[in-house]
Amino acid sequence: MKPLKHTALLYSLVVLTAGGLSSCSDMDDYKKYLPDGEIRYVGKADSLRLHSGKGRILLSWLLIGDPNVNKCKVYWDNRADSVEVTVQRTSAVDTVFLMLDDMQEKTYNFEIYTYDHEGNRSVGVFKNGNVYGEKYQASLLPRVATEAWFEDGSGILKWSVADDQVVGVELEYTSVSGDLNRQLIPPVDTQSTLASFKEGTAFKYRTLFLPDSLAIDTFYTPFESMELVYE
């Protein structure tokens, strides 16, 4: 009876091995239906960022894994516009920057593809980004100095609550010595002191805005002039 047991074990091993070979063969069968053979995808653009600007936008992305990438192509406006960027890969992670100027103020959908020397293409990377201009500029409301008075040789100002997109208030005034002093008031400050303020003069200020945290251009409201209250 022992030889029969050995024979059964051997038969099981043969079946398992043959089944494994059959599975691998089945997995590769799809290749014969591809007209140009197996499709090779290139490493895609990674960590795409869109940096909004005034009439422009800066795109940045990483090339990480695929050393064969030699160019990238960017589409926008439903592929009505595009640009091609030649890249030279290094042994490290490479960053690609692309500035698009003279852009209309609106929201854009961008598509990015990478290519290798043989023309193989990556899967697409898609992202929306904004370009700002006169419409956005006209919508900005300045942060207001709600109170301004003279006290112990200094000007004292109180401020309204800052909008979320406000990054500061730029302020100018004349000191006792006649110098022009400039201050940048952070959005979290609710009160400011203008040291050595020259009596009888006015100060002026404007508000600075960034449309979003990645924006590359700062927008400014017009300067406003104001005088202190003297008691």
C-alpha positions as CSV (number, residue, x, y, z in Angstrom):
1,M,0.0,0.0,0.0
2,K,2.9,2.4,0.6
3,P,3.8,2.8,-3.1
4,L,0.2,3.8,-3.8
5,K,0.5,6.7,-1.3
6,H,3.7,7.9,-2.9
7,T,2.0,7.7,-6.3
8,A,-1.0,9.8,-5.2
9,L,1.3,12.5,-3.7
10,L,3.3,12.7,-6.9
11,Y,0.1,13.1,-9.0
12,S,-1.0,16.0,-6.8
13,L,2.2,17.8,-7.3
14,V,2.1,17.4,-11.0
15,V,-1.5,18.7,-11.1
16,L,-0.6,21.8,-9.0
17,T,2.4,22.6,-11.2
18,A,0.5,22.2,-14.4
19,G,-2.3,24.4,-13.1
20,G,0.2,27.1,-12.1
21,L,1.7,27.1,-15.6
22,S,-1.8,27.3,-17.1
23,S,-2.7,30.3,-15.0
24,C,0.4,32.3,-16.1
25,S,-0.4,31.4,-19.7
26,D,-4.0,32.6,-19.3
27,M,-2.8,35.9,-17.8
28,D,-0.6,36.7,-20.8
29,D,-3.2,35.8,-23.4
30,Y,-4.6,39.4,-23.5
31,K,-1.3,40.5,-25.2
32,K,-2.1,38.8,-28.4
33,Y,-5.3,41.0,-28.8
34,L,-3.3,44.3,-28.5
35,P,-2.6,45.6,-32.0
36,D,0.8,46.9,-31.2
37,G,1.7,44.5,-28.4
38,E,1.8,45.2,-24.7
39,I,1.1,48.8,-23.6
40,R,3.9,50.4,-21.6
41,Y,2.8,53.3,-19.3
42,V,5.3,56.0,-18.3
43,G,5.6,57.3,-14.7
44,K,3.1,60.1,-14.3
45,A,3.5,63.6,-12.9
46,D,3.4,63.5,-9.1
47,S,2.2,66.1,-6.5
48,L,0.8,68.6,-9.0
49,R,0.3,72.1,-7.6
50,L,-1.4,75.1,-9.2
51,H,-0.2,78.5,-8.0
52,S,-2.7,81.2,-8.8
53,G,-1.6,84.6,-10.0
54,K,-2.7,87.9,-11.6
55,G,-3.3,87.1,-15.2
56,R,-1.0,84.1,-14.9
57,I,-0.6,80.7,-13.2
58,L,2.4,78.6,-12.2
59,L,2.2,74.8,-12.4
60,S,4.7,72.6,-10.5
61,W,5.0,68.8,-10.3
62,L,7.5,66.1,-9.4
63,L,9.1,63.4,-11.5
64,I,9.9,60.6,-9.1
65,G,10.2,57.0,-10.3
66,D,10.7,56.7,-14.1
67,P,14.1,57.7,-15.4
68,N,13.0,57.5,-19.0
69,V,10.7,60.5,-18.9
70,N,12.0,63.2,-21.3
71,K,9.0,65.5,-21.9
72,C,5.7,66.5,-20.5
73,K,2.6,67.9,-22.2
74,V,0.0,70.2,-20.6
75,Y,-3.5,70.8,-21.9
76,W,-6.1,73.3,-20.8
77,D,-9.3,75.0,-22.1
78,N,-10.7,71.6,-23.1
79,R,-7.5,70.9,-25.0
80,A,-7.8,74.0,-27.1
81,D,-4.4,75.1,-25.7
82,S,-1.4,73.1,-24.8
83,V,2.3,73.4,-24.3
84,E,5.2,70.9,-24.3
85,V,8.0,70.9,-21.8
86,T,11.3,69.1,-22.4
87,V,12.9,67.7,-19.2
88,Q,16.3,66.3,-18.3
89,R,16.0,63.6,-15.6
90,T,18.6,63.3,-12.9
91,S,19.1,60.5,-10.4
92,A,17.1,62.4,-7.8
93,V,13.5,63.6,-7.6
94,D,13.1,66.3,-10.2
95,T,10.7,69.3,-10.0
96,V,9.2,70.8,-13.1
97,F,7.9,74.4,-13.1
98,L,5.8,75.9,-15.9
99,M,4.6,79.5,-15.9
100,L,1.6,80.4,-18.1
101,D,1.3,84.1,-18.8
102,D,-1.4,86.3,-20.4
103,M,-4.2,84.1,-19.1
104,Q,-7.8,85.1,-18.9
105,E,-9.4,85.5,-15.4
106,K,-11.3,82.2,-14.9
107,T,-11.1,78.6,-13.6
108,Y,-9.1,76.2,-15.7
109,N,-8.9,72.4,-15.9
110,F,-5.4,71.2,-16.6
111,E,-4.3,67.8,-17.9
112,I,-0.6,66.7,-17.7
113,Y,1.0,63.7,-19.4
114,T,4.6,62.5,-19.4
115,Y,6.4,60.8,-22.3
116,D,9.5,58.7,-22.7
117,H,12.0,58.6,-25.7
118,E,9.9,55.9,-27.4
119,G,6.7,58.0,-27.3
120,N,5.0,56.0,-24.5
121,R,2.6,58.1,-22.5
122,S,1.6,58.1,-18.8
123,V,-1.9,58.2,-17.5
124,G,-3.3,61.7,-17.2
125,V,-3.1,63.9,-14.1
126,F,-6.0,66.4,-13.8
127,K,-6.5,69.5,-11.6
128,N,-8.4,72.7,-11.5
129,G,-6.8,76.1,-10.9
130,N,-7.8,79.8,-10.9
131,V,-6.4,82.8,-12.6
132,Y,-7.3,86.2,-11.0
133,G,-7.6,89.6,-12.5
134,E,-9.7,92.8,-12.4
135,K,-12.9,91.1,-11.3
136,Y,-11.2,89.7,-8.2
137,Q,-9.5,93.1,-7.6
138,A,-12.8,94.9,-7.7
139,S,-14.3,92.6,-5.2
140,L,-11.8,93.3,-2.4
141,L,-12.9,95.4,0.6
142,P,-10.1,97.0,2.7
143,R,-9.6,96.3,6.3
144,V,-10.7,99.5,8.1
145,A,-9.1,101.5,10.9
146,T,-12.3,102.0,13.0
147,E,-10.6,104.4,15.5
148,A,-7.5,106.5,15.3
149,W,-6.3,108.9,18.0
150,F,-3.2,110.6,19.3
151,E,-1.9,109.5,22.7
152,D,1.5,110.2,24.5
153,G,3.3,111.1,21.3
154,S,2.0,108.1,19.3
155,G,-0.8,107.3,17.0
156,I,-3.1,104.5,18.2
157,L,-5.3,102.6,15.7
158,K,-8.0,100.0,16.2
159,W,-8.8,97.7,13.3
160,S,-11.9,95.9,12.0
161,V,-11.8,92.1,11.7
162,A,-9.6,90.9,8.8
163,D,-11.0,88.8,5.9
164,D,-9.7,85.3,5.6
165,Q,-7.7,86.3,2.5
166,V,-6.0,89.3,4.1
167,V,-2.3,88.9,4.7
168,G,-1.6,92.3,6.2
169,V,-2.1,96.0,6.1
170,E,0.6,98.2,4.7
171,L,0.8,101.5,6.6
172,E,2.8,104.7,6.1
173,Y,3.1,107.8,8.4
174,T,5.5,110.7,9.1
175,S,7.6,110.6,12.3
176,V,8.6,113.6,14.5
177,S,12.0,113.6,12.7
178,G,10.3,113.9,9.3
179,D,11.1,110.4,8.2
180,L,8.5,108.3,6.3
181,N,7.9,105.2,8.5
182,R,6.3,102.0,7.1
183,Q,4.6,99.2,9.0
184,L,3.1,95.9,8.0
185,I,0.2,95.1,10.3
186,P,-0.5,91.3,10.7
187,P,-4.2,90.3,10.2
188,V,-4.4,89.0,13.8
189,D,-3.5,92.4,15.3
190,T,-6.6,94.4,16.5
191,Q,-4.6,97.4,17.6
192,S,-1.5,99.2,16.3
193,T,0.8,101.9,17.7
194,L,2.5,104.5,15.4
195,A,5.5,105.5,17.5
196,S,6.8,109.1,17.3
197,F,3.9,110.2,15.2
198,K,4.2,113.8,13.9
199,E,1.2,115.8,15.1
200,G,-1.0,117.4,12.4
201,T,-0.1,114.9,9.7
202,A,-2.2,112.1,8.2
203,F,-1.3,108.4,7.7
204,K,-2.3,106.2,4.8
205,Y,-2.8,102.5,4.5
206,R,-3.9,99.7,2.1
207,T,-4.9,96.1,2.5
208,L,-3.0,93.1,1.0
209,F,-4.8,90.0,-0.2
210,L,-3.7,86.5,-1.3
211,P,-6.5,84.6,-3.1
212,D,-5.3,81.3,-1.7
213,S,-2.3,79.8,0.2
214,L,-0.4,78.9,-3.0
215,A,-0.9,82.2,-4.8
216,I,2.2,83.9,-6.3
217,D,0.8,87.4,-6.6
218,T,-0.5,89.8,-3.9
219,F,-3.4,92.0,-4.6
220,Y,-3.7,95.5,-3.0
221,T,-6.6,97.8,-2.3
222,P,-6.0,101.6,-3.1
223,F,-4.3,103.6,-0.4
224,E,-6.7,105.4,2.0
225,S,-5.7,108.5,3.9
226,M,-6.8,109.2,7.5
227,E,-6.1,111.7,10.3
228,L,-5.8,111.1,14.0
229,V,-8.3,112.5,16.6
230,Y,-6.6,114.8,19.1
231,E,-8.0,115.4,22.5
